[in-house]
Amino acid sequence: MVKKVFKNIVLMLSMFVFTQNILANEQIELKEHFLKKIDNIIEVVQSDSLSKSQRNDEIINILEPTFDFELMAKLSLGKKWKTISSEDKKRFIELYVERMKDSYSSKVDGYGGEKVEITNINQVKSNRIALVTDLVSNN
């Protein structure tokens, strides 16, 4: 009986350690994935061969798979989303996405060689994560 209890405890602890290792590995992979995207954006920003428009298009191409702009548009309206027509929803999404792209692109003009560090990854929901980042200047 004692052997069986001990065996079950060891099995549970092993599963806990295994689960923690999987979660740690997932966080490392996520961190590397986003750092790679950030590095790609920085390369585009630092490129002298691209016009501002080309640069902004490249940045959006890098960001677009990461952000659900349509969902962001819906969430920004909250309950009002249900009260507007399909045509207005479509138009709002188009305008919202365009505004967000312009907003992200315009922020690039202020870039001065800072480095982005991901300090933590929080699982806020089963299908969402939040990256805690620091922008570190050269000074």
N, C-alpha and C positions, 0 to 999 in steps of 0.2 A: 504494500500500500504506500509506504513512504517512497519507494523507488518510483512508483507511478506518479505521485504528486511532484517529486523532484524532477522527473522527466518532463512533466507538463510545464513546470516553471521554466526549465531550461528552454523548452520549445517556444514558450511565449516570449522570453527574453531574446531569443534568437530572431524571432519574427520582428520584434520591436527594433532591434539593431539593424536588421535587413531593411525594414521600412525606412528607417532614418537614413541609411546609406542611399537608398533610391531617391528620397527627397533631396538629399544633399547633392547627388549627381544631377538631378533635374535642375536644381538651382544653378549649379555650375554651368550646365548647358545653356540655360536661359540667359545667364549673365554673359557668356561668351557670344551668344547669338546677338544680343542687343549691343554689346561692345563692338562687334563686327559692323553692325549697321551704323553705329555712331562713327566709327573709323571711316566707313565708306562716304558718309556725309561730309566729314572733315576733308577727305581727299577732294571731293567735288568742290567744296568751298575754297580750298587752297589752289585749285587749278586756275592757271592764268589763260588757258586756251579756250575757256567757255565764256560766252556772253552771260549777262545777268539772267536773261530769260532761259537760256539753255541750262544754266546752273540751277535755277529754281525748278525747272522741269525734271532734272535729274534727282534733285532732293525729294520731290514729290513721288517719283518712281520708286525711290528707296523706302519712303515712309508709307506709301499707300497700302501695301500688304499688312502693315503692322496696325494701322488704325482702322476702325470701322466708322468711317465718317458718317455713313447713313444712320447708324445707331446713335451716334453722337448728336446728329440733327434732331432725331426723334426725342431723345432724352432732354435736349435743351428746351423743348416746348412743354414737356411734362404732360399734364392732363389735357391741355389745349390741343394736343396732337389728335385726339379722338374727335374733336369738333370741327376740324377743317376738311375741306373737300379733297378728293384724291389728286385733283389737278394742283391745288395749293400745296399739298404735301410734296408732290414731285418737284414743284418749283422751289419750295423752301429748301429741300434737300440739295438741289443744284446750287442755290445761292449760298447755303451754309458751307457746302464742300468747297466752293470757290473761295469763300471768305477764309476758311481755315487754311487752305493751301497758300493764299496770299499772306496770311498771318505768319505761318511757319517760314515762308520764304523771306519775308521782310526781317525776321529776327536774325537771319544769317548775316545781314549787313553789319551787325554789331559784333561779329565774331572777331576776337583778337588773339587767337592761339590758346584759348583755355582748353583744359582737359576735362573730360567727363568721367567721373568715377561712380560706379554703381555700388552703394554702400550696403544695400539690403534689398531683398525681394520678398514682398509680402503677398501671401495668397489671400486676397480679400473675399473672394467667393470661389466656388469650385471651378468656375470657368473664367476667372479674372485674376490678374496679378497686378501689383503696384510696384514699380521700381522706385526705390529711394536713391536719388542721385545727388551728387555734389558737382558743382562747376568750379574748377580750381584754376585760378589765374596764374600767370607766370610770376606775379608779384606776391 
